[in-house]
Amino acid sequence: MTLKALFIHSRKEEPIEKKEIDSLASKLPAKIGLISSIQYLHMLNSLSSELRKRGKKVFVAGQVLGCNSVKADKIKGNVDAFLLLTSGKFHALPVALKTGKKVYVWHPNAVLEMVDEREIQNLKNKRKSALIKFLSANKIGILVSLKPGQEKLNEAFKLKKDFENAGKSAHIFIADTINLQELENFSVDAWISTACPGIALHSANIINIDEINVLQ
C-alpha cells in the first residue's frame, strides 16, 4: 500500500520594519538578486519594492534549496550579489559555489551575514578531491534513493553498465535514507550519488551524477 504525503506550506510571518530595510540597503551593492527559502518566499516582492525605493536594482529569482540553486543561476549575470532570506547558511553555500557571486544571508529583523570566501574554497577543495578519487577509482558505488523525486534507478543501471564496459567494478546501493556514515562499511574507492545533490556537496568521497555528466 502506498501512503499519500501531505505537504503544508508554512509561512514565517515577520513584518520588516523600515529602519531595518534602511540598514539593509546601506550594506548591499547596487544590483541585487533576491532569493529565499520557502518560509520567506511571500516576502520577496514587498522587500524588492522597498529596496528599489532606496535606489537598488533588484531581480527577484524566487525559491532556492540546499540542493538546487537553478533560479539564482539564471540571473547571476544581472546581479552583483544575492540576498537570501533564510536562517543559517545551508541554502546559501550552494548558491555561492555555483554562481560565483557574493551571497548575503538575512533572517528578517536579524543580523546580515555574508558567506565567507574560506567556506566556498573549502567546498571547492572537497569537490576537487572527490573528482580526483573518482577518476582513479576501480571500485565504484552508485547511490540510489527511494524518496519521491530523487529516485533515479534507471540512470544508476546505465552508469553501472558504462563503468563495467570501461573495465571497472560498479555496484548499486539502494536506500530510502542514505546514511553517509554507513558507507564506510563497504570496500568502495569512490561513490556517485544519483539522489539529492546536497548529499555530495560537503563530501570529499562522493560526487553527484551531474558532475559525471560534466566530465563526459
C-alpha positions as CSV (number, residue, x, y, z in Angstrom):
1,M,0.0,0.0,0.0
2,T,1.3,3.4,-0.9
3,L,0.8,6.2,1.6
4,K,0.0,9.7,0.3
5,A,2.1,12.6,1.5
6,L,0.5,15.9,2.5
7,F,2.8,18.9,2.2
8,I,1.7,22.1,4.1
9,H,3.2,25.4,3.2
10,S,4.2,27.1,6.4
11,R,5.0,30.9,6.2
12,K,7.2,32.8,8.5
13,E,5.3,35.9,9.3
14,E,7.8,38.6,10.4
15,P,6.9,42.2,9.4
16,I,10.0,44.0,8.4
17,E,10.5,47.5,9.9
18,K,11.5,50.3,7.6
19,K,14.6,51.1,9.7
20,E,15.7,47.5,9.2
21,I,15.3,47.9,5.4
22,D,17.3,51.2,5.5
23,S,20.1,49.4,7.4
24,L,19.9,46.5,5.0
25,A,20.0,48.7,1.8
26,S,23.1,50.6,3.1
27,K,25.1,47.4,3.2
28,L,24.1,45.9,-0.2
29,P,25.7,46.6,-3.6
30,A,23.7,48.3,-6.4
31,K,22.3,45.2,-8.2
32,I,20.8,42.5,-6.0
33,G,19.2,39.1,-6.8
34,L,16.5,38.2,-4.2
35,I,16.2,34.6,-3.2
36,S,14.7,32.8,-0.2
37,S,13.9,29.5,1.4
38,I,10.2,28.6,1.2
39,Q,9.3,30.2,4.6
40,Y,10.0,33.7,3.3
41,L,9.0,33.4,-0.3
42,H,5.9,35.5,0.2
43,M,8.1,38.4,1.4
44,L,10.2,38.8,-1.7
45,N,8.0,41.1,-3.7
46,S,7.4,43.6,-0.9
47,L,11.1,43.6,0.0
48,S,12.0,44.1,-3.6
49,S,9.7,47.2,-3.8
50,E,11.3,48.7,-0.7
51,L,14.8,48.2,-1.9
52,R,14.0,49.7,-5.2
53,K,12.7,52.8,-3.4
54,R,16.2,53.0,-1.9
55,G,18.0,53.0,-5.2
56,K,18.7,49.3,-5.7
57,K,18.3,47.5,-8.9
58,V,16.5,44.3,-7.8
59,F,15.9,41.0,-9.6
60,V,13.6,38.5,-7.9
61,A,14.7,34.9,-8.6
62,G,12.5,33.1,-6.1
63,Q,13.0,30.0,-4.0
64,V,16.3,28.1,-3.7
65,L,17.0,24.8,-1.9
66,G,20.1,23.5,-0.3
67,C,20.4,21.1,-3.3
68,N,19.0,23.3,-6.1
69,S,20.1,26.9,-6.9
70,V,18.9,26.9,-10.6
71,K,16.8,30.0,-10.2
72,A,19.7,32.0,-8.8
73,D,22.0,30.7,-11.6
74,K,19.6,32.1,-14.2
75,I,20.0,35.7,-13.1
76,K,23.6,35.7,-11.9
77,G,24.7,37.7,-14.9
78,N,22.5,40.6,-13.9
79,V,23.5,41.0,-10.3
80,D,26.4,42.0,-8.1
81,A,25.4,39.7,-5.3
82,F,22.4,37.8,-3.9
83,L,20.4,38.5,-0.8
84,L,19.0,35.3,0.7
85,L,16.2,35.4,3.2
86,T,16.6,32.3,5.4
87,S,18.2,31.2,8.6
88,G,21.6,29.6,8.6
89,K,23.8,29.0,5.5
90,F,22.5,25.6,4.3
91,H,20.8,27.2,1.3
92,A,23.5,29.9,0.8
93,L,26.6,27.8,0.2
94,P,25.4,26.1,-3.0
95,V,24.3,29.4,-4.4
96,A,27.7,31.0,-3.7
97,L,29.6,27.9,-5.0
98,K,27.6,27.6,-8.3
99,T,27.1,31.2,-9.2
100,G,30.4,32.6,-8.1
101,K,28.6,35.6,-6.6
102,K,28.7,37.0,-3.1
103,V,25.7,35.9,-1.0
104,Y,24.3,37.9,1.9
105,V,22.2,35.9,4.3
106,W,19.5,37.7,6.1
107,H,17.0,36.4,8.7
108,P,14.4,39.3,8.7
109,N,15.0,41.7,11.6
110,A,18.2,39.9,12.5
111,V,21.9,40.2,11.6
112,L,23.1,40.4,8.0
113,E,25.8,37.8,7.2
114,M,27.9,37.2,4.1
115,V,29.1,33.8,3.1
116,D,32.9,33.6,3.8
117,E,35.2,33.0,0.9
118,R,37.0,30.4,3.0
119,E,33.8,28.4,3.3
120,I,33.5,28.4,-0.5
121,Q,37.1,27.5,-1.0
122,N,36.7,24.6,1.4
123,L,33.7,23.3,-0.6
124,K,35.7,23.6,-3.9
125,N,38.6,21.7,-2.3
126,K,36.2,18.8,-1.3
127,R,34.7,18.7,-4.8
128,K,38.1,18.6,-6.4
129,S,39.2,15.8,-4.0
130,A,36.1,13.8,-4.8
131,L,36.6,14.1,-8.5
132,I,40.3,13.0,-8.3
133,K,39.3,10.0,-6.2
134,F,36.6,9.1,-8.8
135,L,38.9,9.4,-11.8
136,S,41.4,6.9,-10.2
137,A,38.8,4.5,-8.7
138,N,38.3,0.9,-9.8
139,K,35.5,0.0,-7.4
140,I,32.6,2.4,-7.7
141,G,29.4,2.6,-5.5
142,I,26.3,4.1,-7.0
143,L,23.9,5.5,-4.5
144,V,20.1,5.4,-5.3
145,S,17.4,7.0,-3.1
146,L,13.9,5.7,-3.0
147,K,12.5,9.0,-1.9
148,P,9.9,10.5,-4.4
149,G,11.5,13.0,-6.8
150,Q,15.0,11.6,-6.1
151,E,14.8,8.0,-7.4
152,K,17.0,7.6,-10.5
153,L,17.3,3.8,-10.7
154,N,17.4,3.7,-14.5
155,E,20.3,6.2,-14.6
156,A,22.1,4.1,-12.0
157,F,21.8,1.0,-14.1
158,K,23.1,2.9,-17.1
159,L,26.1,4.2,-15.1
160,K,26.8,0.7,-13.9
161,K,26.9,-0.7,-17.4
162,D,29.1,2.2,-18.6
163,F,31.6,1.6,-15.8
164,E,31.7,-2.1,-16.4
165,N,32.3,-1.6,-20.1
166,A,35.2,0.6,-19.1
167,G,36.7,-2.3,-17.0
168,K,35.6,-1.0,-13.6
169,S,33.7,-2.7,-10.8
170,A,30.4,-1.0,-10.1
171,H,27.7,-1.7,-7.5
172,I,24.3,-0.1,-6.9
173,F,23.3,0.7,-3.3
174,I,19.6,1.4,-2.7
175,A,18.1,3.0,0.4
176,D,15.2,5.2,1.4
177,T,17.5,7.3,3.6
178,I,21.2,7.4,2.8
179,N,23.4,7.4,5.9
180,L,26.9,8.6,4.9
181,Q,28.5,7.0,7.9
182,E,27.2,3.6,6.8
183,L,29.2,4.0,3.5
184,E,32.4,3.4,5.5
185,N,31.4,-0.3,5.9
186,F,31.9,-1.0,2.2
187,S,35.0,-1.6,0.2
188,V,34.5,1.1,-2.4
189,D,37.0,3.5,-3.9
190,A,34.6,6.2,-4.9
191,W,30.9,7.0,-4.6
192,I,28.4,8.5,-7.0
193,S,25.1,9.9,-5.8
194,T,22.1,9.9,-8.1
195,A,19.9,11.3,-5.3
196,C,19.8,14.8,-3.8
197,P,22.9,16.9,-4.9
198,G,23.3,18.0,-1.3
199,I,24.4,14.6,-0.3
200,A,27.7,15.1,-2.1
201,L,28.2,18.8,-1.6
202,H,30.2,18.6,1.7
203,S,31.9,15.2,1.0
204,A,35.4,14.5,-0.4
205,N,34.4,10.9,-1.2
206,I,31.1,11.4,-3.2
207,I,30.4,13.0,-6.5
208,N,27.0,13.8,-8.0
209,I,25.7,12.3,-11.2
210,D,25.7,15.8,-12.6
211,E,29.4,16.1,-12.1
212,I,29.8,12.8,-14.1
213,N,27.9,14.5,-17.0
214,V,30.2,17.5,-16.9
215,L,33.3,15.2,-17.1
216,Q,31.7,13.4,-20.1
